[in-house]
Amino acid sequence: MKQIVINTPYITLGQFLKLSDCISTGGQAKFFVVETKIEVNGQAENRRGRKLVPQDIVKVEGFGQFEVISS
């Protein structure tokens, strides 16, 4: 499982996708979350504004599983 380090209280799913190299620009997030199966803590998620906090587990189809951790 890959770890994504944040230094803020939370990060949005759209920002997370860019940090985790699933997408290359923030503008791609809108389409990516609709076209790609994404789970946050085992629940399907398609809102790019979903707030992720440390200890959240994110699975992105085709990219693997990630854990959000704080710095």
C-alpha positions, -999 to 999 in steps of 0.1 A, spaced: 0 0 0 14 34 -10 12 62 15 3 98 5 15 124 31 -5 155 37 4 184 60 -31 199 62 -61 185 83 -77 171 51 -73 169 13 -100 166 -13 -103 135 -35 -94 156 -66 -62 169 -49 -54 134 -37 -57 119 -72 -31 144 -85 -8 138 -55 -9 101 -60 -1 104 -98 -34 89 -108 -41 120 -129 -16 147 -141 -38 178 -138 -66 188 -114 -89 194 -144 -89 157 -151 -104 149 -117 -140 157 -127 -140 130 -155 -117 106 -137 -140 101 -107 -170 94 -130 -151 69 -152 -130 51 -126 -140 29 -97 -128 46 -65 -134 34 -30 -128 54 2 -127 32 33 -146 4 14 -174 27 1 -178 37 -35 -170 74 -41 -175 97 -71 -173 132 -55 -140 149 -63 -147 172 -33 -148 144 -8 -126 153 21 -99 127 30 -83 127 64 -53 108 78 -59 71 81 -84 70 52 -78 42 27 -84 49 -9 -86 22 -37 -83 34 -72 -90 8 -99 -59 4 -121 -37 23 -97 -38 4 -64 -45 12 -28 -33 42 -9 -33 54 27 -36 91 37 -11 100 64 -2 133 81 34 146 81 
